[in-house]
Amino acid sequence: MAAQTSPPRSAFFRGVFSPRLWGAHALMVIFVTGAVLLGVWQYESSQQDKQDQVAELVHAKPKAFTDLIGPNDAFPWEQIGRPVTISGIWMPEETIFIDGMERGSQVGFWAVTPVLVEDTGSAVYVVRGWTPEVGTAPPAPRGHVTVTGWLQPSDWTDVADDRKSDNVFPQLDVSDLISRTSYDLYSAYVVRSPVEDNWPASSMPVNDGATDVADVPAPQLPEPEATTGLRNLLYAIEWWLFGIFGIYVWWRYVRDTLRPRPDDEGDDGDEGSGSEEDPEKTTQDLRVRSDA
């Protein structure tokens, strides 16, 4: 008979809940819970580091718009959401409105007016702000302006413009707008930013054209560096691996504790061997019976 190396499954599971293993269970729960919570804390710290860097980039010192993109250049994706300063002339006759823009629980329109960049002769659309209705929107500004805002790429969706004759559009798609204006357009637009006290720039220009329109946040923010928060993320993974290792150690301890001892296995083996018949004696008995 083969030696029994592990208890039956039902007996094993009954043994897991025996009082002698309560201490091991409690230690495992405390260790794993601590490892999970510490991992979550480190993960949240890594995400907070990314948010802090994005906030820093959004409120960095503005750069000149013409230093980042030229009239015929593709959009510089590494500069998305960066603050820029544009100097030029408002073009009120080219004002458009972008439909379906949300602000809190309300849905309204972006008021968008291009600025003719004097140095290049090309125009860039500037989102002046949000308004609930096109009819109640304030008149577009005129004259020279220096406006600060966030650099954004041209929008593109599969939403078609069903009203070709008006100045209301479903999206701010530069490729669509370029065929409806007599000016050359940049492959980007700018969302006017409110001048805040925490901007690090020594002097911020007054953003004209913001009268009676609500501020609009940047739709797309800068991307943090790939290594931002990486150390905290690795710490989080390390803590979670510790938790898994703790479960493994606990399982090994429980299994070894409930496994039968070698002495018990030897006793079972002796009892089994005593009950078996001697093969040689059995053969002799058969020979005697055949001779008879």
Secondary structure, 3 states (H helix, E strand, C coil): CCCCCCCCHHHHHHHHCCHHHHHHHHHHHHHHHHHHHHHHHHHHHHHHHHHHHHHHHHCCCCEEHHHHCCCCCCCCHHHCCCEEEEEEEECHHHCEEEEEEEECCEEEEEEEEEEEECCCCCEEEEEEEEECCCCCCCCCCCCEEEEEEEEEECCCCCCCCCCCCCCEECCCCHHHHHHHCCCCEEEEEEEECCCCCCCCCCCCCCCCCCCCCECCCCCCCCCCCCCCCHHHHHHHHHHHHHHHHHHHHHHHHHHHHHCCCHHHHHHHHHHHHHCCCCHHHHHHHHHHHHHC
